[in-house]
């Protein structure tokens, strides 16, 4: 493979922005993606469907999983209940949508412009969208609150699989990590995001509104959504930007695409 062509000094002086393309590039203009993102995303989605159908079609599986919820329901503590109920509200659909909107607006105004804000919003909301998609297909009934010793937030209906709260927490963690990548906070952010997602998963079992397979599938569903969104974003954004601002965006987007390719190569 031949190396990159050298940049002539006079060309660098005439086009300083092109000689330093990364300096003005918004951090989320190109999202991290794996090499075979489409295949991986589809495999993760297929895994969610397989797990959901197994939960629905395997006799006694829901009854066996209900034992986990019942055991947690017998050991409620005031402090843990407070944490679980706060997470129930914060990661719910209404508060979650407001959180994404406020964060995206702040990013737009103060942290890098519209492209970064839109990318953040798409990634953060992708988990909830994926969750609703799989809920419709699987249509698993929620645990019966009448069978719990201490139902904290009784819910019924065929929208148990997967958990929307957990899917949102996972996708939000990815979105925040994408903001922090390349900084000294990246590792801390990744660990904190994973820990928060696990805590939200525990809270759904603690409250008794989901089965263990529901929360496990949420990690797969949200990851599938993020992988697909990142791949589609990286393919579509250069074309959209060229149409909207062909003269100002082409150079930076071409450089960003090269960064994405190099990132994919490093991860092989």
LUMKOL-29607 format. One record per residue (C-alpha): x, y, z; residue in three letters. Coordinates in nm, 4 decimals, m for minus. Layout:
BEGIN
+----------+----------+----------+-----+
!     east !    north !       up !   r !
+----------+----------+----------+-----+
!        X !        Y !        Z ! ALA !
...
+----------+----------+----------+-----+
This chain:
BEGIN
+----------+----------+----------+-----+
!     east !    north !       up !   r !
+----------+----------+----------+-----+
!   0.0000 !   0.0000 !   0.0000 ! UNK !
!   0.1392 !   0.3388 !  m0.0950 ! UNK !
!   0.1641 !   0.6118 !   0.1661 ! UNK !
!  m0.0161 !   0.9445 !   0.1572 ! UNK !
!   0.1061 !   1.2041 !  m0.0890 ! UNK !
!   0.3267 !   1.4718 !   0.0731 ! UNK !
!   0.1728 !   1.8143 !   0.1266 ! UNK !
!   0.3600 !   2.0952 !  m0.0452 ! UNK !
!   0.4419 !   2.3891 !   0.1847 ! UNK !
!   0.2771 !   2.6361 !  m0.0525 ! UNK !
!  m0.0389 !   2.4251 !  m0.0589 ! UNK !
!  m0.0446 !   2.4174 !   0.3202 ! UNK !
!  m0.0191 !   2.7953 !   0.3344 ! UNK !
!  m0.2940 !   2.8385 !   0.0777 ! UNK !
!  m0.5301 !   2.5918 !   0.2473 ! UNK !
!  m0.4496 !   2.5828 !   0.6204 ! UNK !
!  m0.7836 !   2.4226 !   0.7065 ! UNK !
!  m0.7103 !   2.1278 !   0.4786 ! UNK !
!  m0.3614 !   2.0793 !   0.6222 ! UNK !
!  m0.5154 !   2.0481 !   0.9719 ! UNK !
!  m0.8576 !   1.8894 !   0.9045 ! UNK !
!  m0.9027 !   1.7526 !   1.2556 ! UNK !
!  m0.8644 !   2.0910 !   1.4225 ! UNK !
!  m1.2065 !   2.2173 !   1.3187 ! UNK !
!  m1.3894 !   1.8832 !   1.3031 ! UNK !
!  m1.6741 !   1.8348 !   1.5539 ! UNK !
!  m1.6137 !   1.5307 !   1.7718 ! UNK !
!  m1.9378 !   1.3556 !   1.6770 ! UNK !
!  m1.9203 !   1.4349 !   1.3061 ! UNK !
!  m1.7991 !   1.0787 !   1.2563 ! UNK !
!  m1.9198 !   0.8146 !   1.5002 ! UNK !
!  m1.7113 !   0.5130 !   1.6025 ! UNK !
!  m1.8110 !   0.2041 !   1.4101 ! UNK !
!  m1.6970 !  m0.1536 !   1.3730 ! UNK !
!  m1.5787 !  m0.2828 !   1.0372 ! UNK !
!  m1.8770 !  m0.5087 !   0.9631 ! UNK !
!  m2.1327 !  m0.2859 !   1.1340 ! UNK !
!  m2.4334 !  m0.3970 !   0.9307 ! UNK !
!  m2.3698 !  m0.7665 !   0.9899 ! UNK !
!  m2.3051 !  m0.7148 !   1.3611 ! UNK !
!  m2.6154 !  m0.5014 !   1.4030 ! UNK !
!  m2.8342 !  m0.7588 !   1.2334 ! UNK !
!  m2.6824 !  m1.0423 !   1.4372 ! UNK !
!  m2.7500 !  m0.8552 !   1.7615 ! UNK !
!  m3.1084 !  m0.7859 !   1.6543 ! UNK !
!  m3.1548 !  m1.1519 !   1.5615 ! UNK !
!  m3.0248 !  m1.2513 !   1.9051 ! UNK !
!  m3.2860 !  m1.0303 !   2.0688 ! UNK !
!  m3.5629 !  m1.1881 !   1.8643 ! UNK !
!  m3.4363 !  m1.5393 !   1.9390 ! UNK !
!  m3.4255 !  m1.4681 !   2.3115 ! UNK !
!  m3.7714 !  m1.3137 !   2.3054 ! UNK !
!  m3.9279 !  m1.6000 !   2.1153 ! UNK !
!  m3.7589 !  m1.8492 !   2.3477 ! UNK !
!  m3.9052 !  m1.6674 !   2.6484 ! UNK !
!  m4.2489 !  m1.6725 !   2.4910 ! UNK !
!  m4.2506 !  m2.0275 !   2.3617 ! UNK !
!  m4.0634 !  m2.2159 !   2.6350 ! UNK !
!  m4.3154 !  m2.3548 !   2.8841 ! UNK !
!  m4.2506 !  m2.2448 !   3.2409 ! UNK !
!  m3.9711 !  m2.0013 !   3.1534 ! UNK !
!  m4.1597 !  m1.6923 !   3.2744 ! UNK !
!  m4.2696 !  m1.8705 !   3.5898 ! UNK !
!  m3.9118 !  m1.9669 !   3.6685 ! UNK !
!  m3.7865 !  m1.6133 !   3.6076 ! UNK !
!  m4.0614 !  m1.4701 !   3.8241 ! UNK !
!  m3.8857 !  m1.6273 !   4.1206 ! UNK !
!  m3.6075 !  m1.3688 !   4.0870 ! UNK !
!  m3.8564 !  m1.0835 !   4.1078 ! UNK !
!  m4.0344 !  m1.2447 !   4.4002 ! UNK !
!  m3.7120 !  m1.2935 !   4.5908 ! UNK !
!  m3.6138 !  m0.9294 !   4.5428 ! UNK !
!  m3.9665 !  m0.8235 !   4.6387 ! UNK !
!  m3.9237 !  m0.9901 !   4.9781 ! UNK !
!  m3.6078 !  m0.7952 !   5.0573 ! UNK !
!  m3.6998 !  m0.4358 !   4.9861 ! UNK !
!  m3.5111 !  m0.1728 !   5.1835 ! UNK !
!  m3.6001 !   0.1943 !   5.2117 ! UNK !
!  m3.2759 !   0.3259 !   5.0605 ! UNK !
!  m3.2766 !   0.0782 !   4.7723 ! UNK !
!  m3.6429 !   0.1432 !   4.7044 ! UNK !
!  m3.5752 !   0.5176 !   4.6840 ! UNK !
!  m3.2969 !   0.4616 !   4.4312 ! UNK !
!  m3.5093 !   0.2247 !   4.2222 ! UNK !
!  m3.8070 !   0.4605 !   4.2132 ! UNK !
!  m3.5892 !   0.7578 !   4.1158 ! UNK !
!  m3.4433 !   0.5571 !   3.8278 ! UNK !
!  m3.7954 !   0.4505 !   3.7341 ! UNK !
!  m3.8823 !   0.8153 !   3.6701 ! UNK !
!  m3.5511 !   0.9470 !   3.5329 ! UNK !
!  m3.5154 !   0.6728 !   3.2702 ! UNK !
!  m3.8849 !   0.6652 !   3.1851 ! UNK !
!  m4.0070 !   0.7787 !   2.8413 ! UNK !
!  m4.1135 !   1.1315 !   2.9408 ! UNK !
!  m3.8116 !   1.2246 !   3.1508 ! UNK !
!  m3.5797 !   1.0450 !   2.9099 ! UNK !
!  m3.7054 !   1.2437 !   2.6127 ! UNK !
!  m3.6681 !   1.5677 !   2.8075 ! UNK !
!  m3.3160 !   1.4687 !   2.9130 ! UNK !
!  m3.2108 !   1.4004 !   2.5548 ! UNK !
!  m3.3655 !   1.7271 !   2.4363 ! UNK !
!  m3.1943 !   1.9390 !   2.7010 ! UNK !
!  m2.8586 !   1.7674 !   2.6486 ! UNK !
!  m2.8778 !   1.7985 !   2.2703 ! UNK !
!  m2.9693 !   2.1665 !   2.2972 ! UNK !
!  m2.6740 !   2.2281 !   2.5275 ! UNK !
!  m2.4400 !   2.0462 !   2.2907 ! UNK !
!  m2.5707 !   2.2469 !   1.9970 ! UNK !
!  m2.5258 !   2.5812 !   2.1702 ! UNK !
!  m2.2090 !   2.5269 !   2.3713 ! UNK !
!  m2.0255 !   2.2069 !   2.2775 ! UNK !
!  m1.9794 !   2.1729 !   1.9038 ! UNK !
!  m2.2747 !   2.2668 !   1.6892 ! UNK !
!  m2.5773 !   2.1095 !   1.5271 ! UNK !
!  m2.4121 !   1.7996 !   1.3789 ! UNK !
!  m2.2826 !   1.6858 !   1.7166 ! UNK !
!  m2.6184 !   1.7578 !   1.8832 ! UNK !
!  m2.8130 !   1.5591 !   1.6238 ! UNK !
!  m2.5703 !   1.2677 !   1.6442 ! UNK !
!  m2.5997 !   1.2638 !   2.0236 ! UNK !
!  m2.9786 !   1.2700 !   2.0073 ! UNK !
!  m2.9969 !   0.9895 !   1.7542 ! UNK !
!  m2.7636 !   0.7614 !   1.9480 ! UNK !
!  m2.9229 !   0.8345 !   2.2853 ! UNK !
!  m3.2769 !   0.7742 !   2.1599 ! UNK !
!  m3.1964 !   0.4685 !   1.9485 ! UNK !
!  m3.2245 !   0.2311 !   2.2444 ! UNK !
!  m3.5811 !   0.3357 !   2.3235 ! UNK !
!  m3.6823 !   0.3070 !   1.9579 ! UNK !
!  m3.5334 !  m0.0409 !   1.9328 ! UNK !
!  m3.7068 !  m0.1421 !   2.2542 ! UNK !
!  m4.0469 !  m0.0390 !   2.1224 ! UNK !
!  m3.9826 !  m0.2268 !   1.7991 ! UNK !
!  m3.9055 !  m0.5534 !   1.9773 ! UNK !
!  m4.1909 !  m0.5065 !   2.2250 ! UNK !
!  m4.4390 !  m0.5090 !   1.9374 ! UNK !
!  m4.2931 !  m0.8251 !   1.7849 ! UNK !
!  m4.2459 !  m1.0303 !   2.1025 ! UNK !
!  m4.5466 !  m0.8985 !   2.3001 ! UNK !
!  m4.4481 !  m1.0642 !   2.6279 ! UNK !
!  m4.6719 !  m1.0048 !   2.9287 ! UNK !
!  m4.5201 !  m0.8278 !   3.2267 ! UNK !
!  m4.4798 !  m1.0096 !   3.5588 ! UNK !
!  m4.8108 !  m1.0296 !   3.7418 ! UNK !
!  m4.7890 !  m0.7739 !   4.0271 ! UNK !
!  m5.0408 !  m0.9788 !   4.2260 ! UNK !
!  m4.7747 !  m1.2499 !   4.2598 ! UNK !
!  m4.5182 !  m1.0141 !   4.4155 ! UNK !
!  m4.4845 !  m0.9633 !   4.7890 ! UNK !
!  m4.4357 !  m0.5882 !   4.7622 ! UNK !
!  m4.5191 !  m0.4471 !   4.4161 ! UNK !
!  m4.3697 !  m0.0991 !   4.4065 ! UNK !
!  m4.4976 !   0.0205 !   4.0678 ! UNK !
!  m4.7534 !  m0.2304 !   3.9360 ! UNK !
!  m4.7596 !  m0.2466 !   3.5571 ! UNK !
!  m4.9434 !  m0.4796 !   3.3223 ! UNK !
!  m4.9523 !  m0.5299 !   2.9462 ! UNK !
!  m4.7665 !  m0.7057 !   2.6675 ! UNK !
!  m4.4666 !  m0.4711 !   2.6684 ! UNK !
!  m4.2275 !  m0.6527 !   2.8975 ! UNK !
!  m3.9601 !  m0.7583 !   2.6456 ! UNK !
!  m3.7176 !  m0.5851 !   2.6353 ! UNK !
!  m3.6967 !  m0.3140 !   2.9014 ! UNK !
!  m3.7289 !   0.0375 !   2.7652 ! UNK !
!  m3.5605 !   0.1861 !   3.0725 ! UNK !
!  m3.2526 !  m0.0333 !   3.0345 ! UNK !
!  m3.2350 !   0.0110 !   2.6581 ! UNK !
!  m3.2412 !   0.3873 !   2.7044 ! UNK !
!  m2.9719 !   0.3725 !   2.9734 ! UNK !
!  m2.7425 !   0.1662 !   2.7502 ! UNK !
!  m2.7874 !   0.3906 !   2.4460 ! UNK !
!  m2.7426 !   0.7033 !   2.6569 ! UNK !
!  m2.4194 !   0.5576 !   2.7917 ! UNK !
!  m2.2918 !   0.5064 !   2.4377 ! UNK !
!  m2.3877 !   0.8637 !   2.3428 ! UNK !
!  m2.2094 !   1.0153 !   2.6420 ! UNK !
!  m1.9035 !   0.8002 !   2.5820 ! UNK !
!  m1.8910 !   0.9139 !   2.2191 ! UNK !
!  m1.8758 !   1.2704 !   2.3493 ! UNK !
!  m1.5906 !   1.1859 !   2.5857 ! UNK !
!  m1.3853 !   0.9693 !   2.3513 ! UNK !
!  m1.0398 !   1.0998 !   2.2820 ! UNK !
!  m1.0272 !   1.2823 !   2.6156 ! UNK !
!  m0.8864 !   1.1862 !   2.9542 ! UNK !
!  m1.2426 !   1.1198 !   3.0700 ! UNK !
!  m1.3144 !   0.8486 !   2.8119 ! UNK !
!  m1.2284 !   0.5477 !   3.0295 ! UNK !
!  m1.4060 !   0.6843 !   3.3361 ! UNK !
!  m1.7109 !   0.7662 !   3.1265 ! UNK !
!  m1.7243 !   0.4166 !   2.9777 ! UNK !
!  m1.7043 !   0.2522 !   3.3207 ! UNK !
!  m1.9636 !   0.4879 !   3.4688 ! UNK !
!  m2.2004 !   0.4341 !   3.1752 ! UNK !
!  m2.1760 !   0.0557 !   3.2033 ! UNK !
!  m2.2253 !   0.0708 !   3.5795 ! UNK !
!  m2.5314 !   0.2933 !   3.5485 ! UNK !
!  m2.6890 !   0.0618 !   3.2905 ! UNK !
!  m2.6407 !  m0.2345 !   3.5235 ! UNK !
!  m2.7964 !  m0.0427 !   3.8127 ! UNK !
!  m3.0982 !   0.0474 !   3.5995 ! UNK !
!  m3.1283 !  m0.3197 !   3.4999 ! UNK !
!  m3.1245 !  m0.4199 !   3.8668 ! UNK !
!  m3.3895 !  m0.1578 !   3.9472 ! UNK !
!  m3.6345 !  m0.3033 !   3.6925 ! UNK !
!  m3.6090 !  m0.6443 !   3.8587 ! UNK !
!  m3.6198 !  m0.4894 !   4.2056 ! UNK !
!  m3.9434 !  m0.3074 !   4.1247 ! UNK !
!  m4.0794 !  m0.6256 !   3.9680 ! UNK !
!  m4.1853 !  m0.4975 !   3.6258 ! UNK !
!  m3.9511 !  m0.7115 !   3.4130 ! UNK !
!  m3.8081 !  m1.0610 !   3.3910 ! UNK !
!  m3.4306 !  m1.1201 !   3.3881 ! UNK !
!  m3.4327 !  m1.2032 !   3.0166 ! UNK !
!  m3.6073 !  m0.8709 !   2.9504 ! UNK !
!  m3.3216 !  m0.6689 !   3.0944 ! UNK !
!  m3.0553 !  m0.8947 !   2.9405 ! UNK !
!  m3.2078 !  m0.8498 !   2.5960 ! UNK !
!  m3.2110 !  m0.4729 !   2.6466 ! UNK !
!  m2.8309 !  m0.4617 !   2.6316 ! UNK !
!  m2.8366 !  m0.6490 !   2.3006 ! UNK !
!  m3.1199 !  m0.4402 !   2.1552 ! UNK !
!  m2.9618 !  m0.1058 !   2.2433 ! UNK !
!  m2.6196 !  m0.2183 !   2.1187 ! UNK !
!  m2.7738 !  m0.3284 !   1.7891 ! UNK !
!  m2.9411 !   0.0097 !   1.7514 ! UNK !
!  m2.6229 !   0.2046 !   1.8271 ! UNK !
!  m2.4127 !  m0.0050 !   1.5871 ! UNK !
!  m2.6624 !   0.0456 !   1.3048 ! UNK !
!  m2.7125 !   0.4161 !   1.3759 ! UNK !
!  m2.3360 !   0.4778 !   1.3771 ! UNK !
!  m2.2873 !   0.2986 !   1.0478 ! UNK !
!  m2.5789 !   0.4702 !   0.8771 ! UNK !
!  m2.4749 !   0.8094 !   1.0127 ! UNK !
!  m2.1220 !   0.7765 !   0.8785 ! UNK !
!  m2.2510 !   0.6746 !   0.5361 ! UNK !
!  m2.5240 !   0.9360 !   0.5070 ! UNK !
!  m2.3693 !   1.2451 !   0.6659 ! UNK !
!  m2.1096 !   1.3236 !   0.3959 ! UNK !
!  m2.3784 !   1.3170 !   0.1258 ! UNK !
!  m2.6156 !   1.5344 !   0.3274 ! UNK !
!  m2.3415 !   1.7808 !   0.4185 ! UNK !
!  m2.2233 !   1.8036 !   0.0580 ! UNK !
!  m2.5722 !   1.8971 !  m0.0521 ! UNK !
!  m2.6223 !   2.1514 !   0.2244 ! UNK !
!  m2.2768 !   2.3095 !   0.2140 ! UNK !
!  m2.0619 !   2.1566 !  m0.0607 ! UNK !
!  m1.7866 !   2.4168 !  m0.0462 ! UNK !
!  m1.7313 !   2.4352 !   0.3306 ! UNK !
!  m1.7971 !   2.0784 !   0.4403 ! UNK !
!  m1.6316 !   1.8578 !   0.1809 ! UNK !
!  m1.2759 !   1.8888 !   0.3080 ! UNK !
!  m1.3521 !   1.8249 !   0.6750 ! UNK !
!  m1.5900 !   1.5399 !   0.6024 ! UNK !
!  m1.3416 !   1.3660 !   0.3777 ! UNK !
!  m1.0834 !   1.3880 !   0.6529 ! UNK !
!  m1.3355 !   1.2612 !   0.9060 ! UNK !
!  m1.4163 !   0.9620 !   0.6870 ! UNK !
!  m1.0449 !   0.8796 !   0.6780 ! UNK !
!  m1.0370 !   0.8937 !   1.0579 ! UNK !
!  m1.3318 !   0.6541 !   1.0741 ! UNK !
!  m1.1586 !   0.4091 !   0.8391 ! UNK !
!  m0.8408 !   0.4213 !   1.0466 ! UNK !
!  m1.0414 !   0.3652 !   1.3652 ! UNK !
!  m1.2078 !   0.0609 !   1.2095 ! UNK !
!  m0.8691 !  m0.0750 !   1.1003 ! UNK !
!  m0.7239 !  m0.0365 !   1.4476 ! UNK !
!  m1.0131 !  m0.2313 !   1.5975 ! UNK !
!  m0.9800 !  m0.5341 !   1.3705 ! UNK !
+----------+----------+----------+-----+
